[in-house]
């Protein structure tokens, strides 16, 4: 966009606009179009032209909305490399990018400090108008690549269950034509990580280009590697001439020679000379003295750390230490951080300013600290990115500073690293600062801290505040949708802490409890249980912790979730009852932790069959959540979904439907369509549609939920398995009139059942529910003999575990009835159906509960089959009429009844 100053019109006398005219060249494809557009603004009577629709090929002009990007700020005063940049453009543009084509991929490689990153950044800014989307990715670790792709997905409006899912969705979007031409830049790919990055995180096709920087050429035929070499002598001298007061060509040539024409060294030398006014010849003497090896040392140059770099930096650093000790100390501390995005929230934090105030008292204030930061920029030790409010220090500068600290004394190195760890640990948000750990300011602070966890060495620290930061970071990763990364860090740290601090260390036990969270989210219930069980056992006995300590109560609350995940519902209910009572006594009824415990107790009450008590407790929890957090808070919405489940279980399908639709709408506004809570709500809505007879709508919701979970997880995740089984149930109902759908239902159910066995075990209630549903589908396919062993074992095991009057036991018993009847064993079927009806009548007080009505019909049908008397015929007809009155004649179950088939409904098997 160009804004023309009013003075143009005033001086020309042709026009004096009331406000600055705006000219956009977006979408124009030639110089003539651009000229016409410019003249139309300068001379209005010529008439403005409407920019054409942007073309996928040809030249594009920059303008508002020209592309979406997250580029770092453009390097001020970038010089040289023009021929090289044009060469890159020609290489990338040699084949017009299309959806079906493989993207052009180039790798810029060369020594550290040679200018790879700056060339890539200048290319992105200079040619950015040729793309609809430009995205910069700091790629020194695969985890950062995945997070950056997820951030791009967020910017594109994509949603998912986890960071991994959103990253996958982003790659899929880039491989389509949904977002036009794109450019991905992966900066600083490490050689030992490149295989994973290239395999997992790059589009395989699509209308775009990929530009990569790395220290080494890439060993992959899909990429063309181009070496970045030093400046030409002319480029070095041009840069020096631009940055310095007039200097003789001979002196500039000698300086460039001494610096090896390395761009970073030349830039740094120019900054130092400009700041100090030291003559070039004197500076050369300083450089040569710094470059000489120590007595007995080697003069051999390190390929990754050229001596011209370290010499220029060493000279500058010594002067900085003398003139601005706080700035020198800040640089030392920053050398143990990630080079990119050293956030202002860290640099200007109270702990940082207190520490630097020991070197310069003025640094304790915000303005004094600003002066310290500017000094690093003045000496070219750091860059400032105002758009991200962050500091950047080149990796080679960091490495050199660490080497200097180590050469001073090992103690200086360790004390500096320990100090930055301490500062980071003190900066982290704590529960005393904010009540809601999901608050945006808390999440932002953890995002700012996250890149520095590993570079700072925090994972190996023994400082209590730093170890607490590690625990909080594991929880943050889990809460922010990255359970895999949370698990990786937790598993790496746990054995180290146990070796150093022993198995009873309170912080180790807290880490165990937090590590269980991502394990549960990934469906790894056994391992989650092992961690929580061990932590709880030791916390209860620990003299400094004990049974009533808040950390013990949190572990106990998680322990109940583990038991539910393992299918041990009775034990989970006992644990959750005790946990809720303790939280209520210690924290108070309205405390967030107490409400979380109430939430868990409501789940357990439902699972042991006490639906009425669960509904009552969930109602109270919902009212408190509504009052404290509002209607759209995720925790409020989760309770609302459970209330809808309770309504459905008690037979209030219409009340459940109304609440599900309202809550699903709120969830989509809060989370987007791909969030796990949204997918779970959609799965629950599908079940409710089936209960109301809207089977085609149920199939639609089932498919969307199942496909969403497949994108988020593997096929063996409990959420995915439950969605698959629910879809199979919808297909089985539709299969009454469509044999292909019945076959699809059979295939899907047969596919998911082994997954239940492998993941949850053969005696888990969810596995047994799946077995019961599969048995009925086999019977519908004409193979009741293949289904009977499955359903018979299921009802026996559930009866043994949960009792004969549990709703799940009785539901399985109705399935036994259907399979026996399909096998022609009518009298046995009647005995089972009569027993089930008696139990259902005592569990569901409503005589017209759907499951009770189905069982009443099947019992009457079997009685009439055994004894076709007028009395039994009348009883059968009475049940049919009652069903029509309650659910209508269009319901699929009524069609079953009129065809003389046993009526049954599936068992919903939602994971815990």
C-alpha positions in Angstrom: 0.0 0.0 0.0 1.2 3.5 -0.9 -0.2 6.6 1.0 0.4 9.8 -1.0 1.2 12.9 1.1 -1.2 15.8 0.7 1.7 18.0 -0.4 1.6 16.4 -3.8 -1.8 17.7 -4.6 -1.2 21.1 -3.0 2.0 21.8 -5.0 0.5 20.6 -8.3 -2.7 22.5 -7.9 -4.6 19.6 -9.5 -6.2 18.3 -6.4 -6.1 18.6 -2.7 -7.7 15.4 -1.2 -9.4 15.6 2.2 -7.5 12.5 3.3 -4.6 10.5 1.9 -5.6 8.5 -1.1 -4.8 4.8 -1.0 -3.4 2.9 -3.9 -3.2 -0.9 -4.0 -1.4 -2.9 -6.6 -2.7 -6.2 -5.2 -3.5 -8.7 -7.9 -2.0 -6.6 -10.8 0.0 -8.7 -13.2 1.9 -6.1 -15.3 3.6 -2.8 -15.3 0.9 -1.2 -17.5 -1.8 -2.2 -15.1 0.2 -0.7 -12.2 0.8 2.5 -14.1 -2.9 2.9 -14.8 -3.8 2.3 -11.2 -1.2 4.9 -10.0 -2.5 7.5 -12.5 -6.1 6.9 -11.5 -5.2 8.0 -8.0 -3.1 11.0 -9.1 -5.6 12.2 -11.7 -9.1 11.1 -10.5 -10.9 12.0 -13.7 -9.1 9.3 -15.6 -11.2 6.8 -13.6 -10.0 4.0 -11.3 -9.6 0.5 -12.5 -10.8 -2.4 -10.5 -7.9 -4.8 -9.7 -8.3 -8.1 -11.4 -8.6 -11.4 -9.4 -5.0 -12.4 -8.3 -3.4 -14.7 -10.8 -1.6 -17.8 -9.8 1.2 -17.0 -12.1 3.1 -13.9 -13.3 4.3 -10.9 -11.3 2.2 -9.7 -8.3 2.4 -6.4 -6.7 2.4 -6.0 -2.9 -0.6 -4.4 -1.1 -3.0 -4.8 1.7 -4.0 -8.4 2.2 -1.4 -9.4 -0.4 -0.4 -12.3 1.8 -0.6 -13.8 5.2 2.8 -14.1 7.0 4.5 -14.3 10.3 7.9 -13.0 9.1 10.4 -11.6 11.5 11.3 -7.9 11.0 13.3 -7.2 7.9 17.0 -6.7 8.5 17.7 -3.0 8.4 20.3 -2.0 5.9 20.5 -5.4 4.2 23.2 -5.1 1.5 24.7 -7.3 -1.2 23.5 -10.7 -2.4 21.3 -9.2 -5.1 22.5 -11.7 -7.7 22.1 -14.5 -5.3 18.5 -13.6 -4.4 17.6 -13.4 -8.1 19.2 -16.8 -8.6 17.1 -18.2 -5.8 13.9 -16.8 -7.3 14.7 -18.3 -10.7 15.4 -21.7 -9.1 12.2 -21.7 -7.1 10.0 -20.4 -9.9 11.4 -22.6 -12.7 8.2 -24.7 -12.5 4.9 -23.0 -11.8 3.6 -24.5 -8.5 0.4 -26.4 -8.8 -1.7 -28.5 -6.4 -0.6 -31.8 -8.0 3.1 -30.8 -8.4 5.9 -31.5 -6.0 7.0 -28.2 -4.4 10.4 -26.8 -5.3 12.7 -27.2 -2.3 16.0 -25.5 -1.8 18.5 -25.8 1.0 20.9 -22.9 1.8 23.9 -24.3 3.6 27.2 -22.8 4.9 29.2 -21.7 7.9 27.5 -20.2 10.9 27.3 -16.4 10.5 27.7 -16.6 6.7 24.2 -15.0 6.3 21.9 -17.9 5.5 19.1 -16.7 7.8 19.3 -13.1 6.6 19.3 -14.2 2.9 16.2 -16.3 3.5 14.5 -13.5 5.4 15.3 -10.9 2.7 14.0 -13.3 0.0 10.7 -13.7 1.9 10.3 -9.9 2.2 11.5 -9.1 -1.3 9.5 -11.7 -3.1 6.7 -12.1 -0.6 4.1 -10.5 -2.9 4.4 -13.5 -5.2 2.8 -15.7 -2.5 -0.6 -15.7 -0.8 1.0 -17.2 2.4 4.5 -16.9 3.8 5.4 -18.7 7.0 8.6 -18.6 8.9 9.6 -21.6 11.1 12.4 -21.8 13.6 13.4 -25.4 12.9 16.3 -26.2 15.2 14.1 -28.8 16.9 11.3 -31.0 15.4 8.9 -30.1 18.2 9.2 -26.4 17.2 8.4 -27.2 13.6 5.2 -29.0 14.7 4.3 -26.1 16.9 4.9 -23.6 14.2 2.8 -25.5 11.7 0.0 -25.7 14.3 0.3 -21.9 14.8 -0.1 -21.5 11.0 -3.2 -23.8 11.3 -4.6 -21.5 14.0 -4.1 -18.5 11.7 -5.9 -20.3 8.9 -8.8 -21.2 11.2 -8.0 -24.9 11.4 -8.8 -26.7 14.6 -7.8 -30.0 16.2 -7.5 -32.1 19.3 -3.8 -31.6 19.7 -0.8 -29.7 18.3 -0.1 -32.8 16.2 -3.5 -32.8 14.7 -3.6 -29.2 13.8 -0.1 -29.5 12.2 -1.4 -32.4 10.1 -4.5 -30.4 9.1 -2.2 -27.6 8.1 -0.1 -29.8 5.8 -3.3 -31.1 4.3 -4.5 -27.5 3.7 -1.2 -26.5 2.0 -1.4 -29.6 -0.2 -4.8 -28.3 -1.5 -5.6 -25.1 -3.3 -7.4 -23.6 -0.3 -4.9 -20.9 0.5 -3.2 -20.2 -2.8 0.5 -20.1 -3.4 2.7 -20.5 -0.3 6.2 -20.2 0.9 7.5 -22.2 3.9 10.9 -21.2 5.3 12.5 -23.6 7.8 15.5 -21.8 9.4 18.4 -23.7 11.0 17.4 -27.4 10.5 19.9 -29.4 12.4 21.5 -32.3 10.4 20.7 -34.9 13.0 17.0 -33.9 12.9 16.6 -33.3 9.2 15.2 -36.8 8.4 12.3 -36.5 10.9 11.6 -32.9 9.8 11.5 -33.8 6.1 9.5 -36.9 6.7 6.9 -35.6 9.1 6.5 -31.8 8.5 6.8 -30.9 4.8 4.1 -31.0 2.2 4.5 -33.7 -0.4 2.7 -31.7 -3.1 0.9 -28.4 -3.5 1.2 -24.9 -5.0 4.2 -23.7 -3.0 7.9 -23.5 -2.4 10.1 -24.6 0.5 13.3 -22.8 1.5 15.5 -24.3 4.2 18.7 -23.1 6.0 21.2 -25.6 7.5 24.8 -25.8 8.4 25.3 -28.7 6.0 24.1 -29.8 2.6 21.0 -32.1 2.8 21.4 -35.7 2.0 18.1 -36.0 0.1 17.5 -36.1 -3.6 14.2 -34.2 -3.2 16.2 -31.0 -2.3 18.7 -29.0 -4.1 21.5 -27.7 -1.8 23.1 -24.4 -2.5 26.1 -23.3 -0.6 26.2 -19.7 0.8 29.7 -18.4 0.7 31.3 -15.3 2.1 30.8 -11.8 0.7 32.7 -10.8 -2.3 35.3 -8.2 -1.4 33.2 -5.6 -3.2 30.2 -6.4 -1.0 32.3 -6.3 2.2 33.6 -2.9 1.3 30.2 -1.6 0.3 28.8 -2.5 3.6 31.7 -0.9 5.5 31.4 2.2 3.4 27.6 2.4 4.2 28.0 1.9 7.9 31.1 4.0 8.7 32.3 7.6 8.2 34.6 8.0 5.2 37.5 5.4 5.4 40.3 4.8 2.9 39.6 2.0 0.5 43.0 0.4 1.5 41.9 0.3 5.2 38.5 -1.2 4.3 40.2 -3.8 2.1 42.6 -4.7 4.9 39.7 -5.0 7.4 37.7 -7.1 5.1 40.7 -9.4 4.5 41.3 -9.8 8.2 37.6 -10.7 8.7 37.6 -13.2 5.8 34.7 -11.3 4.2 32.3 -13.1 6.6 29.1 -11.0 6.7 28.4 -11.3 10.4 32.0 -10.3 11.3 31.9 -7.4 8.9 28.6 -6.1 10.3 29.8 -6.5 13.9 33.1 -4.7 13.2 31.3 -1.8 11.6 29.0 -1.5 14.6 31.9 -1.4 17.0 33.9 1.1 15.0 30.8 3.3 14.6 30.2 3.2 18.4 33.8 3.8 19.5 35.3 6.1 16.8 38.5 4.0 17.1 40.6 4.2 13.9 40.5 1.2 11.6 44.2 0.5 11.9 44.0 0.4 15.7 41.1 -1.9 15.5 43.0 -4.2 13.2 45.8 -4.4 15.8 43.2 -5.4 18.5 41.8 -8.1 16.2 45.2 -9.6 15.4 46.1 -9.7 19.1 42.8 -11.4 19.9 43.2 -13.9 17.0 46.7 -15.1 18.2 46.5 -18.4 20.0 47.4 -18.6 23.6 50.8 -20.0 24.5 50.8 -23.7 23.7 47.4 -23.3 22.0 46.5 -24.2 18.4 46.1 -21.7 15.6 43.8 -24.0 13.8 40.4 -22.4 12.9 37.2 -24.1 14.0 35.0 -24.4 10.9 31.9 -23.6 12.8 33.4 -20.7 14.8 35.8 -18.8 12.5 38.4 -16.8 14.3 37.4 -13.6 12.7 34.1 -13.9 14.4 35.4 -14.5 17.9 38.1 -11.9 17.5 35.6 -9.1 16.6 33.2 -10.2 19.3 35.8 -10.5 22.0 37.1 -7.0 21.4 33.5 -5.6 21.6 32.6 -7.7 24.6 35.6 -6.5 26.6 34.7 -2.9 26.0 31.1 -3.6 26.7 32.0 -5.2 30.0 34.0 -2.1 31.0 31.5 0.5 29.9 28.1 -1.2 30.5 28.6 -4.2 32.8 24.8 -4.8 33.0 24.6 -5.2 29.2 27.6 -7.6 29.2 25.9 -9.6 32.0 22.6 -9.7 30.1 24.5 -11.1 27.1 26.1 -13.8 29.2 22.6 -14.8 30.6 21.1 -14.7 27.1 23.8 -17.1 25.8 22.0 -19.9 27.7 18.6 -19.1 26.1 17.1 -20.0 22.8 18.5 -17.5 20.3 15.1 -16.6 19.0 12.3 -14.9 20.8 13.8 -13.9 24.1 10.6 -12.3 25.2 10.4 -8.9 26.8 8.4 -10.5 29.6 11.6 -12.3 30.6 14.1 -9.5 29.8 12.1 -6.9 31.7 10.9 -9.2 34.5 11.5 -8.2 38.1 14.0 -11.1 38.7 16.0 -10.1 35.7 16.1 -6.4 36.6 16.9 -7.1 40.3 19.9 -9.2 39.2 21.2 -6.7 36.6 20.7 -3.9 39.1 23.7 -5.5 41.0 25.8 -4.5 38.0 24.2 -1.1 37.2 21.6 0.2 39.7 19.7 2.0 37.0 18.9 -1.4 35.4 16.4 -2.0 38.3 14.0 0.4 36.5 12.2 -0.2 33.2 13.8 2.8 31.4 17.3 1.8 32.7 16.7 -1.8 31.5 15.7 -0.4 28.1 19.1 1.4 27.9 20.8 -1.9 28.7 19.0 -3.7 25.8 19.7 -0.9 23.4 23.4 -1.2 24.2 23.4 -4.8 23.0 21.8 -3.7 19.8 24.3 -0.8 19.4 27.2 -3.3 19.6 25.4 -5.7 17.1 25.3 -8.4 19.8 21.5 -8.6 19.6 18.6 -7.7 17.4 15.3 -6.3 18.6 12.0 -7.5 17.1 9.3 -4.9 18.0 6.5 -7.0 16.4 7.2 -9.9 18.8 8.5 -7.7 21.6 11.6 -9.9 21.8 15.4 -10.0 21.7 17.4 -12.2 19.3 21.0 -13.3 19.8 22.8 -15.2 17.1 23.8 -18.8 17.9 27.5 -18.2 17.2 27.5 -15.2 19.6 25.9 -17.3 22.3 28.5 -20.1 21.7 31.4 -17.7 21.8 30.2 -16.1 25.1 29.7 -19.5 26.7 33.3 -20.5 25.6 34.6 -17.3 27.2 32.8 -18.0 30.4 34.2 -21.5 30.4 37.7 -20.2 29.7 37.5 -17.7 32.6 36.6 -20.5 35.1 34.2 -23.4 35.0 32.6 -21.8 38.0 31.7 -18.7 36.0 30.0 -20.8 33.4 28.0 -22.8 35.9 27.0 -19.8 38.0 25.8 -17.9 34.9 23.7 -20.9 33.8 22.4 -21.4 37.2 21.4 -17.8 37.5 19.4 -17.7 34.3 17.7 -20.9 35.4 16.8 -19.3 38.7 15.4 -16.2 36.9 13.3 -18.3 34.6 12.0 -20.3 37.5 11.0 -17.1 39.3 9.4 -15.6 36.2 7.0 -18.6 35.8 3.3 -18.0 36.7 2.2 -19.3 40.0 -1.1 -20.2 41.6 -0.8 -17.2 43.9 -0.8 -14.8 40.9 -3.9 -16.0 39.0 -6.8 -18.3 39.9 -7.5 -19.6 36.4 -4.5 -21.5 34.9 -6.2 -21.3 31.5 -6.1 -17.5 31.6 -4.5 -15.9 28.5 -1.8 -14.1 30.4 -0.7 -17.3 32.0 -0.7 -19.2 28.7 1.3 -16.3 27.1 3.9 -16.4 29.8 4.4 -20.2 29.4 4.7 -19.7 25.6 7.4 -17.1 26.3 9.2 -19.5 28.6 8.8 -22.6 26.6 11.7 -22.1 24.0 14.2 -21.7 26.8 13.5 -24.9 28.9 16.1 -27.0 27.1 18.7 -24.5 26.1 18.9 -23.2 29.7 19.6 -26.6 31.0 16.5 -26.4 33.2 15.8 -30.1 32.8 19.0 -30.9 34.6 18.7 -28.2 37.3 18.4 -29.1 41.0 16.9 -25.7 42.0 13.4 -26.2 43.5 11.8 -23.3 41.6 13.3 -24.5 38.3 12.0 -28.1 39.0 8.6 -26.6 39.7 8.8 -24.9 36.3 9.5 -28.2 34.6 6.5 -29.7 36.3 4.3 -26.8 35.3 5.7 -27.0 31.8 4.7 -30.6 31.4 1.2 -29.6 32.6 1.1 -26.6 30.2 2.0 -28.8 27.2 -0.7 -31.3 28.1 -3.3 -28.5 28.6 -2.4 -26.8 25.4 -3.0 -29.9 23.3 0.5 -31.4 23.0 0.4 -34.6 25.2 3.2 -36.3 23.1 5.7 -33.5 23.9 4.6 -33.4 27.6 5.2 -37.1 27.8 8.6 -36.9 26.1 9.8 -34.3 28.5 8.3 -36.0 31.6 9.8 -39.4 30.7 13.2 -37.8 30.1 13.3 -36.0 33.5 11.7 -38.6 35.7 14.7 -41.1 35.9 17.2 -38.2 36.4 15.2 -36.8 39.3 14.8 -40.2 40.9 18.5 -40.9 40.7 19.4 -37.5 42.2 16.7 -37.0 44.7 15.3 -40.4 45.5 11.9 -42.0 45.0 10.2 -40.1 47.8 11.2 -36.6 46.7 8.0 -34.5 46.8 8.7 -32.8 43.5 9.4 -36.1 41.8 6.0 -37.4 43.1 4.3 -34.2 41.7 5.9 -34.9 38.3 4.6 -38.4 38.4 1.1 -37.1 38.9 1.4 -34.6 36.0 3.0 -37.2 33.7 -0.2 -39.3 34.2 -2.3 -36.6 32.6 -0.9 -36.9 29.0 -0.8 -40.7 29.4 -4.6 -40.7 30.2 -5.3 -38.4 27.3 -3.5 -40.8 24.9 -5.5 -43.7 26.3 -2.5 -45.3 28.1 -4.5 -45.9 31.3 -2.3 -48.7 32.7 0.9 -46.5 32.7 -1.1 -43.5 34.0 -2.4 -45.7 36.9 1.1 -46.9 37.7 2.4 -43.4 38.1 -0.5 -42.1 40.1 -0.6 -45.2 42.3 3.1 -44.9 43.1 2.9 -41.1 43.7 -0.2 -41.4 46.0 1.2 -44.3 48.0 4.4 -42.3 48.8 2.7 -38.9 49.3 0.3 -40.4 51.9 3.3 -41.7 53.9 5.6 -38.7 53.4 6.1 -36.7 56.6 6.2 -33.4 54.7 3.2 -34.1 52.5 0.6 -36.5 54.0 -3.0 -37.4 53.1 -4.5 -34.0 53.3 -1.9 -32.0 51.4 -3.3 -30.3 48.3 -0.8 -32.1 46.0 -1.9 -35.4 47.5 -5.5 -34.6 46.9 -4.8 -33.7 43.3 -3.0 -37.0 42.8 -6.0 -38.8 44.5 -8.4 -37.0 42.1 -6.3 -38.2 39.1 -6.1 -41.7 40.6 -9.9 -42.0 40.4 -9.7 -41.1 36.7 -7.1 -43.9 36.2 -9.4 -46.4 37.9 -12.3 -45.4 35.6 -10.0 -45.7 32.6 -9.2 -49.2 33.6 -12.9 -50.1 34.0 -12.7 -50.4 37.8 -15.8 -48.3 38.3 -16.7 -49.4 41.9 -13.2 -48.6 43.2 -13.2 -45.3 41.3 -16.5 -44.4 42.9 -15.1 -45.1 46.4 -11.9 -43.1 45.7 -13.8 -40.2 44.2 -16.3 -40.1 47.1 -13.4 -39.8 49.6 -11.5 -37.3 47.4 -14.6 -35.0 47.0 -15.3 -35.1 50.8 -11.6 -34.1 51.5 -11.6 -31.3 49.0 -14.9 -30.0 50.3 -13.7 -30.1 53.9 -10.2 -28.5 53.2 -10.8 -26.2 50.3 -14.5 -25.3 50.6 -17.5 -26.3 48.5 -17.0 -23.5 45.8 -13.2 -24.0 45.3 -12.1 -24.9 41.8 -10.4 -28.1 43.0 -13.5 -29.1 44.9 -15.7 -28.6 41.8 -13.2 -30.7 39.7 -13.6 -33.4 42.3 -17.4 -33.1 42.1 -17.1 -33.4 38.4 -15.2 -36.7 38.7 -17.6 -38.0 41.3 -20.5 -37.3 39.0 -18.8 -39.4 36.3 -18.3 -42.3 38.7 -21.9 -42.2 39.9 -23.0 -42.6 36.3 -20.7 -45.5 35.7 -21.9 -47.5 38.7 -25.5 -46.9 37.6 -26.6 -44.2 40.0 -27.8 -41.9 37.3 -30.2 -39.9 39.5 -27.6 -39.1 42.1 -25.2 -38.1 39.3 -27.7 -35.8 37.7 -28.3 -34.1 41.0 -24.6 -33.6 41.7 -23.9 -32.5 38.1 -26.7 -30.0 38.3 -25.2 -28.4 41.4 -21.7 -28.4 39.8 -23.1 -26.8 36.7 -24.8 -24.0 38.6 -21.5 -23.2 40.4 -19.5 -23.3 37.2 -22.1 -21.0 35.6 -21.8 -18.6 38.4 -18.0 -18.6 38.7 -16.8 -19.1 35.1 -19.8 -18.3 32.8 -21.8 -20.3 30.3 -19.0 -20.5 27.7 -16.2 -21.7 29.8 -14.9 -25.2 28.8 -15.5 -26.7 32.3 -19.1 -25.4 32.3 -19.7 -26.9 28.9 -18.2 -30.3 29.9 -20.6 -30.6 32.8 -23.5 -29.6 30.5 -22.7 -32.5 28.2 -22.7 -34.9 31.1 -26.1 -33.6 32.2 -27.3 -34.3 28.7 -25.9 -37.9 29.0 -27.8 -38.3 32.3 -31.0 -37.1 30.8 -30.6 -39.6 27.9 -29.9 -42.4 30.3 -33.1 -41.6 32.3 -35.1 -41.5 29.1 -35.5 -37.8 28.6 -34.2 -37.8 25.0 -35.8 -34.6 24.0 -34.4 -32.7 27.0 -31.0 -34.2 26.2 -31.3 -33.2 22.5 -32.1 -29.6 23.4 -29.1 -29.3 25.8 -26.7 -31.1 23.4 -27.6 -28.8 20.5 -27.2 -25.7 22.6 -23.9 -26.9 24.2 -22.5 -28.1 20.9 -23.1 -24.6 19.4 -21.3 -22.9 22.3 -18.4 -25.4 22.1 -17.9 -24.7 18.4 -17.9 -21.0 19.0 -15.3 -21.4 21.8 -13.1 -24.2 20.4 -13.8 -24.5 16.7 -15.1 -27.7 15.0 -12.2 -30.0 15.4 -11.6 -29.7 19.2 -11.9 -33.0 21.1 -14.7 -31.7 23.3 -16.7 -30.8 20.2 -16.1 -34.2 18.6 -17.2 -35.9 21.8 -20.3 -33.8 22.0 -21.1 -34.7 18.4 -20.7 -38.4 19.2 -23.2 -38.0 22.1 -25.6 -36.1 19.8 -25.4 -39.0 17.3 -26.4 -41.5 20.0 -29.3 -39.2 20.9 -30.4 -39.0 17.3 -30.5 -42.8 17.2 -32.6 -42.9 20.3 -35.1 -40.5 18.8 -35.1 -42.4 15.5 -33.2 -39.9 13.4 -30.7 -42.5 12.2 -29.5 -40.8 9.0 -28.7 -37.7 11.0 -27.0 -39.9 13.5 -24.9 -41.4 10.8 -23.8 -37.9 9.6 -22.7 -36.9 13.2 -21.0 -40.3 13.7 -18.9 -39.9 10.5 -17.8 -36.4 11.3 -16.8 -37.4 14.9 -15.1 -40.6 13.7 -13.1 -38.8 11.0 -12.1 -36.1 13.4 -10.8 -38.5 15.9 -8.9 -40.4 13.2 -7.2 -37.2 12.3 -6.3 -36.5 15.9 -5.3 -40.0 17.1 -4.6 -43.5 15.9 -7.5 -45.9 15.3 -6.7 -47.5 18.7 -7.3 -44.4 20.8 -10.4 -44.9 23.1 -12.1 -41.9 21.6 -11.6 -43.2 18.0 -12.8 -46.7 19.0 -16.0 -45.3 20.6 -16.7 -43.2 17.6 -16.2 -46.2 15.3 -18.5 -48.4 17.4 -21.2 -45.7 17.4 -21.0 -45.4 13.6 -21.3 -49.1 13.3 -24.4 -49.0 15.4 -26.0 -46.4 13.1 -25.0 -48.3 10.0 -26.5 -51.5 11.5 -29.9 -49.8 11.9 -29.8 -48.4 8.4 -28.8 -51.9 7.3 -32.3 -53.1 7.9 -33.2 -51.6 4.6 -29.8 -51.3 2.9 -27.7 -54.6 2.9 -24.5 -52.6 2.0 -24.7 -50.6 5.1 -25.2 -53.7 7.2 -22.1 -55.2 5.7 -20.2 -51.9 6.4 -21.5 -52.1 10.0 -20.2 -55.6 10.4 -16.8 -54.8 8.9 -16.3 -51.8 11.1 -17.4 -53.6 14.3 -15.2 -56.6 13.5 -12.3 -54.2 12.9 -12.7 -52.2 16.2 -13.3 -55.1 18.5 -9.7 -56.4 18.4 -8.6 -52.8 19.1 -10.7 -52.8 22.3 -9.1 -56.1 23.3 -5.6 -54.9 22.7 -6.0 -51.5 24.3 -8.4 -52.0 27.2 -8.3 -55.8 27.7 -11.0 -58.4 27.4 -12.8 -57.7 30.7 -13.0 -53.9 30.5 -16.7 -52.9 30.5 -16.2 -50.9 27.3 -14.7 -54.0 25.6 -17.6 -56.1 26.8 -20.1 -53.5 25.5 -18.4 -53.6 22.1 -18.6 -57.4 22.2 -22.3 -57.2 22.9 -23.0 -54.8 20.1 -20.9 -56.9 17.7 -22.9 -60.0 18.7 -26.2 -58.4 17.7 -24.7 -57.2 14.4 -23.5 -60.8 13.7 -27.0 -62.0 14.4 -28.5 -59.4 12.1 -26.2 -60.7 9.4 -27.6 -64.2 9.9 -24.8 -65.6 12.1 -26.3 -65.7 15.7 -24.1 -68.7 16.5 -21.0 -66.5 16.0 -22.5 -63.8 18.3 -23.8 -65.9 21.1 -20.4 -66.7 22.8 -19.5 -63.0 22.7 -22.6 -61.7 24.3 -22.9 -64.6 26.8 -19.4 -63.9 28.1 -20.1 -60.2 28.2 -23.2 -60.4 30.3 -21.5 -62.9 32.7 -18.4 -60.7 33.2 -20.4 -57.5 33.6 -22.8 -59.2 36.1 -19.8 -60.4 38.1 -18.1 -56.9 38.1 -21.0 -54.5 38.3 -23.9 -56.5 39.6 -27.1 -58.0 38.1 -29.1 -54.8 38.3 -26.6 -52.5 36.7 -28.0 -50.9 33.6 -25.1 -52.2 31.5 -25.8 -55.8 32.7 -29.5 -55.5 31.8 -28.7 -54.0 28.5 -26.4 -56.8 27.6 -29.1 -59.3 28.7 -31.5 -57.7 26.1 -28.8 -58.4 23.5 -28.6 -62.0 24.7 -32.4 -62.2 24.1 -32.0 -60.9 20.5 -29.2 -63.3 19.6 -31.0 -66.4 21.1 -34.2 -65.4 19.3 -32.3 -65.1 16.0 -30.9 -68.6 16.6 -34.5 -70.0 17.0 -34.0 -70.7 20.8 -37.3 -69.0 21.6 -37.9 -70.3 25.1 -34.4 -69.5 26.3 -34.8 -66.0 24.7 -38.1 -65.5 26.6 -36.5 -66.4 29.9 -33.7 -63.9 29.3 -36.1 -61.2 28.2 -38.4 -61.7 31.2 -35.5 -61.4 33.6 -34.2 -58.3 31.8 -37.6 -56.7 31.9 -37.9 -57.3 35.6 -34.6 -55.6 36.2 -35.2 -52.7 33.9 -38.5 -52.0 35.6 -36.7 -51.6 38.9 -33.8 -49.5 37.5 -35.8 -47.2 35.2 -38.7 -45.9 37.2 -40.3 -44.5 34.1 -42.5 -47.2 32.6 -42.0 -45.7 29.1 -38.2 -45.7 29.1 -37.1 -46.7 25.6 -35.0 -49.6 26.7 -37.9 -50.9 28.9 -40.4 -50.5 26.0 -38.1 -52.4 23.7 -37.7 -55.2 26.2 -41.5 -55.2 26.9 -42.2 -55.6 23.2 -39.6 -58.4 22.7 -41.0 -60.2 25.8 -44.6 -59.9 24.5 -43.4 -61.1 21.0 -41.7 -64.1 22.4 -44.7 -65.0 24.6 -47.0 -64.8 21.6 -44.6 -67.0 19.7 -44.6 -69.6 22.4 -48.3 -69.3 23.1 -50.2 -67.5 20.2 -53.3 -66.8 22.4 -55.6 -63.8 22.0 -54.4 -62.5 25.3 -50.8 -62.5 24.3 -51.7 -61.0 20.9 -53.5 -58.2 22.6 -50.6 -57.6 25.0 -48.3 -57.3 22.0 -50.5 -54.9 20.2 -50.8 -52.8 23.4 -47.0 -52.4 23.6 -46.9 -51.3 19.9 -49.5 -48.7 20.5 -47.7 -47.4 23.5 -44.5 -47.1 21.5 -46.2 -45.1 18.7 -47.8 -42.8 21.2 -44.4 -42.1 22.9 -42.0 -42.2 19.9 -44.1 -42.1 16.7 -44.7 -44.6 13.9 -41.7 -43.3 11.8 -39.1 -44.6 14.4 -37.0 -47.4 13.1 -37.9 -49.5 16.2 -41.6 -49.3 15.2 -40.6 -50.7 11.8 -38.9 -53.6 13.6 -42.0 -54.2 15.7 -44.4 -54.2 12.7 -42.1 -56.7 10.9 -42.2 -59.0 13.8 -38.5 -58.8 14.7 -37.2 -58.4 18.3 -36.5 -54.8 19.1 -33.2 -53.7 20.7 -31.0 -50.7 20.9 -27.2 -50.5 21.0 -25.1 -49.9 24.1 -23.3 -46.6 24.0 -19.7 -47.1 25.0 -18.3 -43.6 25.6 -14.7 -43.6 27.0 -14.1 -42.1 30.4 
